[in-house]
Amino acid sequence: MHKKATLITVLFSVIVFVIWDLIGIQLGIFFEGNTSFLSDINIVKNLPIEEIFFLTLLCYTTLILINWMKKYVHISNR
């Protein structure tokens, strides 16, 4: 496994999605819901810390899926 490449890829992807979230928050598209499942720890207004964990999981899982597909799914060019 390429640890450094994985870390850089996931970190870059999370940063892009956090910027996307911040733009959405500024435009009033994204907002924090009212639920008991959140920890009430916000990075900024309407951006809970859980979002960072979710984005990290999403990006890492996507990277694993892409690598798995490259290894085991052979798609012919027709």
N, C-alpha and C positions, 0 to 999 in steps of 0.2 A: 504494500500500500504506500502511496505517496503522501505522507503526512503533511508536508509543507504545502503541496499543491492543493490538498483537500482543505486545509485551514484557510488558505488564501481565497479559494473559490467560495467557500461557505461564508467567510467574513465579508467579501465583496458583495455577494448576493444579499446578505442580510442588510448591509448598509444601503444598497439600492432600494430594497423594500421599505426600510425605515424612512428614507427620504420620500418615497412614494406615500407612505402613511402620513408623514408630516404635511405634505402638500394637500392630501385629502382632508386632513384635519383643518388646515387653514381655509380651505374652500367650503368647509361645512359638510363635506360628504361623509367623512368618518367621524364617529363620536363614540364615547364610552357608554356602554349600556348599563342599566341598573340591575345588577345581579349579585347574589351572595357568593358566586363562584370566583370572583376577582379578589385579589389580595389587598386592594386599595393602595398599592404602591405604584405611583405613576412616575414615569421618566419625565414627561411633560404632560400638560393638561390633555386628557383624552387619549393618552398613549400608556396603557398599563405595562408593567414589566413582563407580564405573561405574553405579550405580543412579541417580545424579543425571543423568548423561549420557543414560541410557536414558529416564528420565522426561521430560527436556527434548525428546528426539527424539519420543517418543510424543505428547506434548501438541502440539508444533509440527506434526507430521504430521497429527494429528486436525484441527487448526485449518485446515490447507491443504485437507484433504478436505472439510470442512464448507463452506468458501468455494467450492470447486470445484462441489460439489453444488448450492449456492444459485445459481450462475451457469449451469450447464449441464444440470442435471437438473430438469426441470419436472414436478412431481408434481401431478396434478389432485386436487381435493378432491371425492371422490365420496361 
